[in-house]
Amino acid sequence: MTRRGDIIAAVATFVLLLPFVNKAFHLDDTVFLRCAAQILEHPLAPYDFEYNWSTEPAPMWKVTQHPPVDCYLLAGLAAVAGFRELPLHFGYA
């Protein structure tokens, strides 16, 4: 694919994601949002808290199997725009 093709693909993806930019948070979004909030308070300890995902609270490092890179991106976006659906989803788009 050429450079022009890359630009066309990026623009098409962005345009197709725009209708979903104001969608409410759902399902496992809360796990990532809580982790991002933790990063804003304690940047070097992203999983140093308990989270109740099923029946009782457990350490976050046991709850999630994801590396915290995505949560750091969310924390950066939230530091600028807050924890609101529109700016966070737009940041990902």
N, C-alpha and C positions, 0 to 999 in steps of 0.2 A: 504494500500500500504506500502511496506517495504521501508527502507532507500535506498536500491538499486533501487527500482522502482522510488523513488523521483529523484534520480540522473539521471536515464535514461530519465525521463520526462523533466528535466531541460536541459539536453544536446540536446534532440530532439527539444525542443522549440527554443533553441539558434541556432541550425543548420538550422531550418526552417525559422528563421528570418534573417539570414545572407544575402540572396539575396536582401533584402529590405533596407539594412543598408545605402546605398548611395542614397536613394530616396530623391528627392527635397522636401522642406517644402511645404505644401499645406493646403488649406481650413482654419480651425481654428488654425493651428499651430502658425500663426502670433500673435494671442491673447496671447498664453502662452509664446512665445518668447519675446513679448513686456513686459509682466509682469515680466519675468526673468530679463530683462534688468533693469527694475525699481528696482527690489530687489538688484541688484548689486550696484546701486547708493544709494538707500534708503532702507536698509534691514527691517526696522520696519514699512514701509508704502508701502506694495506691490500693493495696489489698489489706490494710491493717484495720479492719473493722468487721463486725458481724452483720450478716444479712439473712433475712428470713425468706427463702425462696420456696420452701415446701411446707414443712410442718413445724419446724423450730429453727431459731437462729443458729447459724454456723459461720465459721470464719470465711471471709470472702474468697480466700485462696482455695478453699474447698468447694465453694459454690460454683465458681466459673472456671472454665478451661481455656479462656482466651487471654492472650498477652495484653497488657494494658495500653498498648500503642493507640488503639482507637479511643480509649478513655482520655488519653492526653490530648488528642485532637479535639474531642468534645469539651474538655476543660478549657482549652484555648479559645474555642468559639464562645463558650459560656462566659468566660471572663470578659469578653468584649460585648456580647449581645444578651447575656442572661440565659436562663434555662427556659426558653420559650420555643414552641414548635417551629414557627416560621423561620427565625434566624438560624436555628440549628439544622433544619432540613435544607434550607437554602445554602448553607455552608457546605453541606455534603454534595449538593447538586453541582 
